[in-house]
Amino acid sequence: MKKIAKKIIKWAVHTKMLSFLRSSVVTILRDANLAIVRYDDAERSKVFDIIRKVKKENEMLLSDNEAYQVFMAVKRTKKINGDIAEVGSYRGGSAKLICEAMGNKTLHLFDTFEGLPGLSQHDNPKQFQKGNYSASLEDVKSYLRKYQNVHFYKGLFPTTADPIKNNDFSFVHLDLDLHKATLESLDFFYPRMNKGGVILSHDYISAPGVRKAFDNFFKDKPEPIIEMSGTQCLIVKL
Ligand SMILES: C[S@@+](CC[C@H](N)C(=O)[O-])C[C@H]1O[C@@H](n2cnc3c(N)ncnc32)[C@H](O)[C@@H]1O
């Protein structure tokens, strides 16, 4: 029964006969201010298959379209020289997406693996509490074991950043929820980004501390902060 339902959904998503109906649904959702993801071409539907798989395997805190932005930003910045880093890996869900997209690049993953540190005055205590999102480093290592060139750093960023202080970067994913760690990550990575490299952050729209960190940091920089359709923002290093 499940198999037949899956086949019907696949047919409904891909068939040309229903393309008018699909675009009407997209228009209605867009007008209602709901996030849209479109599945109707081969490259995108393949990415969404990966996202669905990761979500089945693990708790990942990105919406489908946010996960899609991460995947595509990694894929499209492969031509920029430099490594990839993620600060705020939690259980490794978003890191797995990066692994799937990055080819033979090197990925550096940072987390306390003990959850969020203390909040500052810029963070919303109703939204986040100290210790939220604690995860096991060993579990994340095991989850990502099939990927080459992945390095793990446990502890409070940026105190753990010393081993990569001489590296440069093509893509950095920040998912830290809080003001201080986001600001310190921007301080660390911005000068190490290669031209055309991307810093993408979760929660720019939804977490006041993250937004403030970006807005203050980029006040005197030439890069515009580009808001995305979910809660993310990104900058492209000029
Ligand atoms: C929302 S979770 C990340 C979710 C993950 N990216 C995903 O999509 O599944 C936020 C993570 O940031 C980590 N974190 C926050 N501040 C940190 C800091 N200063 N150093 C290292 N990790 C930090 C927390 O431990 C937590 O695992």
PDBQT file of the ligand as one rigid body, heavy atoms in Angstrom, charges set to zero:
ROOT
HETATM    1  C1  LIG A 301      21.113  23.887  16.621  1.00  0.00    +0.000 C 
HETATM    2  S1  LIG A 301      22.471  22.908  17.009  1.00  0.00    +0.000 S 
HETATM    3  C2  LIG A 301      23.176  22.533  15.429  1.00  0.00    +0.000 C 
HETATM    4  C3  LIG A 301      22.260  21.721  14.546  1.00  0.00    +0.000 C 
HETATM    5  C4  LIG A 301      22.908  21.053  13.356  1.00  0.00    +0.000 C 
HETATM    6  N1  LIG A 301      23.639  21.973  12.523  1.00  0.00    +0.000 N 
HETATM    7  C5  LIG A 301      21.836  20.366  12.542  1.00  0.00    +0.000 C 
HETATM    8  O1  LIG A 301      21.394  20.909  11.519  1.00  0.00    +0.000 OA
HETATM    9  O2  LIG A 301      21.405  19.284  12.927  1.00  0.00    +0.000 OA
HETATM   10  C6  LIG A 301      23.567  24.083  17.678  1.00  0.00    +0.000 C 
HETATM   11  C7  LIG A 301      24.890  23.487  18.081  1.00  0.00    +0.000 C 
HETATM   12  O3  LIG A 301      25.816  24.535  18.341  1.00  0.00    +0.000 OA
HETATM   13  C8  LIG A 301      26.740  24.069  19.321  1.00  0.00    +0.000 C 
HETATM   14  N2  LIG A 301      27.453  25.239  19.894  1.00  0.00    +0.000 N 
HETATM   15  C9  LIG A 301      26.926  26.413  20.321  1.00  0.00    +0.000 A 
HETATM   16  N3  LIG A 301      27.902  27.262  20.716  1.00  0.00    +0.000 NA
HETATM   17  C10 LIG A 301      29.082  26.616  20.516  1.00  0.00    +0.000 A 
HETATM   18  C11 LIG A 301      30.461  26.985  20.678  1.00  0.00    +0.000 A 
HETATM   19  N4  LIG A 301      30.849  28.166  21.164  1.00  0.00    +0.000 N 
HETATM   20  N5  LIG A 301      31.403  26.065  20.336  1.00  0.00    +0.000 NA
HETATM   21  C12 LIG A 301      31.060  24.861  19.827  1.00  0.00    +0.000 A 
HETATM   22  N6  LIG A 301      29.778  24.470  19.637  1.00  0.00    +0.000 NA
HETATM   23  C13 LIG A 301      28.802  25.334  19.965  1.00  0.00    +0.000 A 
HETATM   24  C14 LIG A 301      25.848  23.315  20.301  1.00  0.00    +0.000 C 
HETATM   25  O4  LIG A 301      26.570  22.383  21.069  1.00  0.00    +0.000 OA
HETATM   26  C15 LIG A 301      24.823  22.645  19.348  1.00  0.00    +0.000 C 
HETATM   27  O5  LIG A 301      25.192  21.317  19.043  1.00  0.00    +0.000 OA
ENDROOT
TORSDOF 0
